[in-house]
Amino acid sequence: MNLYPAIDMLGGKAVRLVKGDFDANKVYDEDPLSAASAWVRQGAQRLHLVDLDGARDGLPANLDHVRRIAGELGVPVQFGGGLRSLTAIEAVIEAGVQRVILGTAAFVDPDLLSAALGLWPGRVLVSVDVREGRVATQGWTQTIDGGIIEVIEGLAERGACDLVYTNVDRDGMLEGPDIAEVGRIAESASGSLIYSGGIGALADLEGLAALKAPALEGVIVGKALYEGRFRVAEARATLGD
């Protein structure tokens, strides 16, 4: 299972939110490149970037930082946040991003999702962000109709089989994932699944690895790394990355 250290960008800084609340953010580094460099020095083989300004406002706002990270560190980068047009997706790919993550657009603009999957096969993931049992969009500020499994099955029917699943209620809390929930979601995925939300200790990673779910391809970790709960090398060893 792969480890994806996270760099969430807000106002040009590396931050972490609590339960997706933009007002409950903590700045960990004034420069996202510095934060990303720290993870790579610790042994990170890939990075997960989120443009929180973009997720909230509908247009990527931290492309300069993305370009620097993708261009200078020599590891694959995946990126999400504000990708709601083909032009925006193309811009981040040209900035050096290997894979893009569509959130809101995947649910409100099915034509865009279809076009992106066709133009960049194997490079488009869909973010399924869940708050209080509902799939959330618009920077986690709104929810859509339908159960989680139903939504995932609907995405697969449209050709979107590779997912990032975030439990927003656990995000930034360091209290661990709901292992049973992750197992159920992984069983419903027809492609690959990357989990995010609540990782606070190596034991949480051990629990996810013990699922041995074929679809569970990776885990995103942010706050636990920033807070020194464990280091990148320890997480990778636990996951078998």
C-alpha positions, 0 to 999 in steps of 0.5 A: 500500500502506498503512502501519500504525504499531504500538502494542503495549500491555503493562502499560499501556505501549507495548512491542515483543517479540522473536519474540513472547516476553513476557519479551523486551520493551522499553518505548518509551513509558510512555503508548501515547497518547504513542507513537501521537501521535508517529506521527500527528504524523509523518503516520500515516493509520491505526494498528494497536493490539495488547493483548498482555495481552489476547492472553495472558490472553484479555480486553482489558486496555488499553481505556482506552488504546484509547479515548484513542487512538481518541478523540483522534487522529482517524485510523482504528484497528484493534485485536487482542488478547483478542477472544474474545467478542462482548461484548469485540468490541462493547466495543472497537468502542464504544471507537472502533475501526474494525476488530477483529482476531480471532486465537485465537477465529477458530480455536477458536470458529468460531461466534464468527467467523461471528457477528462477520462477520455483525454487523460486516461489513467490520470484522473481520480474522483474524490468521494468526500463524505460528511455525516454519511453524505457525499460532500462537494463545493469544498465540503460545504454542500452534500449531494443525494444518494448513498455512498455505495450508490454514488461509487457504483454510479461513478464506475458506470461512467468509467470513473473507477479510481477514487480518493475516499475521505471521511471528512468527519475524521479529517484532522482529528488524529483519532483513527479511521473507521476500519470497517467502513474503509473495508466496506468502501474498498469492497465496493470499488471497482478500481483503486481506492486511496483513503484519507481521514483521521490517521493519527498513529502507526496502529491506524496504518497497521489496521488498514494494511491488515484489511488486505483489500485489493482495491486499497491502493494507498493512504493519505497522511497529513497532520500526523506527519506534521505533528511528528506522530511518526515519520515517513519511513516508519509509515512506509514500512508499516504499509509495505510501501 
